[in-house]
C-alpha cells in the first residue's frame, strides 16, 4: 500500500495530517479520557467533554458507498422483508393467543391477558427467553420449544433475504465494494 502523497513529507506531511478533520475528531474523542489525568483536579464538568466521542460518527463518511449498497438491498428486497416481518408479527399474535389459553389457568398472574402474553412471545421468538415469564405446564413447555424453533427460523429467513439481496447486488455491480 502506498502512502498518501499529501502526507509524504516526513515533517510537514505529519503536521498536515494532524490538522486534518479525521485526526482532530480522533483527538477530541479521546481527550476527555486523558484530561483529568493531565489537569490533576477532579473537574466533574470535564465529563461533559466525553460527549465529544460522538464526533467519531463524522468519520462514517468514508463508508458512504457501503451504506448506499445496504440501502439498495433494502429497497430491492422491501416486499420480501415486509412479508417476512408480517409473518413474524402474525406468529407473535398466534403464539400469544395459544400460550394464553394453555398457561392462563396455571399462571393467572404471569399470563393474565393476551397482550400481556405478547411480552413472553416476543422474548421467546427473538431470544432464548428473558426468564421472567415461562410456562410451567408440559403442553406450554412443548409449545415453547416449537415456538422458539420457529422464531429462530423467522430470523434466519430475514438474514437469508438480505444475504440473497447482497449476492444479487454484487453480481450486478461486478465486484465486492471497496472501502477507502
C-alpha positions as CSV (number, residue, x, y, z in Angstrom):
1,X,0.0,0.0,0.0
2,X,1.4,3.4,-1.0
3,X,1.4,6.4,1.2
4,X,-0.9,9.3,0.6
5,X,1.0,11.8,-1.5
6,X,-0.5,14.7,0.5
7,X,1.3,13.5,3.7
8,X,4.5,12.1,2.1
9,X,6.9,14.7,3.6
10,X,8.4,13.5,6.9
11,X,7.7,16.6,8.9
12,X,5.2,18.8,7.0
13,X,3.2,15.7,5.9
14,X,2.6,14.7,9.5
15,X,1.7,18.2,10.6
16,X,-0.7,18.4,7.7
17,X,-2.3,15.1,8.7
18,X,-2.6,16.3,12.3
19,X,-4.6,19.3,11.1
20,X,-7.0,17.1,9.1
21,X,-10.5,16.7,10.2
22,X,-10.2,13.0,10.9
23,X,-7.2,13.5,13.2
24,X,-9.0,16.3,15.0
25,X,-12.0,14.2,15.5
26,X,-9.8,11.4,17.0
27,X,-8.1,13.8,19.4
28,X,-11.4,15.3,20.5
29,X,-12.8,11.8,21.0
30,X,-10.0,10.6,23.3
31,X,-9.2,13.9,25.0
32,X,-12.0,13.6,27.7
33,X,-10.4,10.4,29.0
34,X,-6.9,11.9,29.4
35,X,-7.8,15.4,30.5
36,X,-8.4,14.6,34.2
37,X,-5.0,13.0,34.4
38,X,-3.3,15.9,32.8
39,X,-5.0,18.6,35.0
40,X,-4.9,16.6,38.2
41,X,-8.1,18.0,39.6
42,X,-11.5,16.3,39.9
43,X,-13.3,18.6,37.5
44,X,-16.7,16.9,37.1
45,X,-17.8,19.2,34.4
46,X,-15.0,17.8,32.2
47,X,-17.1,14.7,31.9
48,X,-19.3,16.6,29.6
49,X,-16.4,16.6,27.1
50,X,-16.9,12.9,26.8
51,X,-19.9,13.7,24.6
52,X,-17.3,14.7,22.0
53,X,-16.8,11.0,21.5
54,X,-19.9,11.2,19.4
55,X,-17.8,13.1,16.9
56,X,-16.5,9.8,15.7
57,X,-19.6,9.4,13.7
58,X,-18.4,12.1,11.4
59,X,-15.8,9.6,10.2
60,X,-18.5,7.4,8.9
61,X,-18.5,9.4,5.6
62,X,-15.8,7.0,4.3
63,X,-18.3,4.2,4.2
64,X,-20.9,6.0,2.1
65,X,-20.6,3.5,-0.7
66,X,-21.3,0.6,1.7
67,X,-24.3,2.5,3.1
68,X,-25.6,3.1,-0.4
69,X,-25.4,-0.6,-1.1
70,X,-27.2,-1.5,2.1
71,X,-29.9,1.0,1.2
72,X,-30.2,-0.5,-2.3
73,X,-30.5,-4.0,-0.9
74,X,-33.3,-3.0,1.5
75,X,-35.1,-1.2,-1.4
76,X,-34.8,-4.2,-3.7
77,X,-35.9,-6.7,-1.0
78,X,-38.6,-4.4,0.6
79,X,-41.6,-6.6,-0.3
80,X,-39.9,-9.8,0.9
81,X,-38.8,-8.2,4.1
82,X,-42.3,-6.7,4.7
83,X,-43.9,-10.1,4.1
84,X,-41.5,-11.9,6.5
85,X,-42.0,-9.2,9.1
86,X,-45.8,-9.6,8.7
87,X,-45.4,-13.3,9.2
88,X,-43.3,-12.7,12.3
89,X,-45.9,-10.4,13.7
90,X,-48.6,-12.9,12.9
91,X,-46.6,-15.6,14.7
92,X,-46.2,-13.4,17.7
93,X,-50.0,-12.9,17.9
94,X,-50.8,-16.6,17.3
95,X,-48.2,-17.7,19.8
96,X,-49.5,-15.3,22.4
97,X,-53.1,-16.4,22.0
98,X,-52.2,-20.1,22.2
99,X,-49.9,-19.6,25.2
100,X,-52.6,-17.5,27.0
101,X,-55.1,-20.3,26.7
102,X,-52.6,-23.0,27.6
103,X,-50.9,-21.3,30.6
104,X,-53.6,-18.9,32.0
105,X,-55.1,-21.4,34.4
106,X,-51.7,-22.5,35.7
107,X,-50.3,-18.9,36.0
108,X,-53.0,-16.3,36.0
109,X,-50.7,-13.5,37.1
110,X,-48.0,-14.2,34.5
111,X,-50.3,-14.9,31.6
112,X,-53.1,-12.6,32.6
113,X,-54.1,-11.5,29.1
114,X,-53.2,-11.9,25.5
115,X,-51.5,-8.5,25.3
116,X,-49.5,-9.4,28.5
117,X,-48.6,-12.7,27.0
118,X,-47.2,-10.9,23.9
119,X,-44.1,-10.0,26.1
120,X,-43.4,-13.7,26.6
121,X,-44.0,-14.3,22.9
122,X,-41.6,-11.5,21.7
123,X,-38.9,-12.6,24.2
124,X,-39.3,-16.2,23.1
125,X,-39.3,-15.5,19.4
126,X,-36.4,-13.1,19.4
127,X,-34.1,-14.6,22.1
128,X,-33.8,-17.7,24.2
129,X,-36.3,-16.0,26.6
130,X,-35.9,-13.3,29.1
131,X,-36.6,-15.5,32.1
132,X,-39.3,-13.5,33.9
133,X,-42.2,-15.4,32.3
134,X,-42.0,-19.0,31.3
135,X,-44.5,-21.9,31.0
136,X,-44.9,-24.5,33.7
137,X,-47.3,-26.9,32.1
138,X,-46.0,-29.7,29.9
139,X,-48.1,-28.5,26.9
140,X,-46.8,-25.0,27.5
141,X,-43.2,-26.2,27.5
142,X,-43.7,-28.2,24.4
143,X,-45.3,-25.3,22.6
144,X,-42.5,-23.0,23.8
145,X,-39.9,-25.3,22.2
146,X,-41.8,-25.3,18.9
147,X,-42.3,-21.5,19.0
148,X,-38.6,-20.9,19.8
149,X,-37.5,-23.0,16.8
150,X,-40.0,-21.1,14.6
151,X,-38.6,-17.8,16.0
152,X,-35.0,-18.8,15.0
153,X,-36.3,-19.8,11.6
154,X,-38.0,-16.5,11.1
155,X,-34.8,-14.6,11.9
156,X,-32.9,-16.9,9.6
157,X,-35.5,-16.0,6.9
158,X,-34.7,-12.3,7.3
159,X,-31.0,-13.0,7.1
160,X,-31.4,-15.2,4.0
161,X,-33.4,-12.5,2.3
162,X,-30.8,-9.9,3.0
163,X,-27.9,-12.3,2.0
164,X,-29.5,-13.0,-1.3
165,X,-30.0,-9.3,-1.9
166,X,-26.3,-8.6,-1.3
167,X,-25.4,-11.5,-3.5
168,X,-27.6,-10.1,-6.3
169,X,-26.2,-6.7,-5.8
170,X,-22.6,-7.9,-6.0
171,X,-23.4,-9.8,-9.2
172,X,-24.9,-6.7,-10.8
173,X,-22.2,-4.3,-9.6
174,X,-19.4,-6.7,-10.6
175,X,-17.3,-7.0,-7.5
176,X,-17.3,-6.5,-3.8
177,X,-17.4,-2.9,-2.7
178,X,-14.1,-1.4,-1.7
179,X,-13.7,0.8,1.3
180,X,-11.2,3.6,1.5
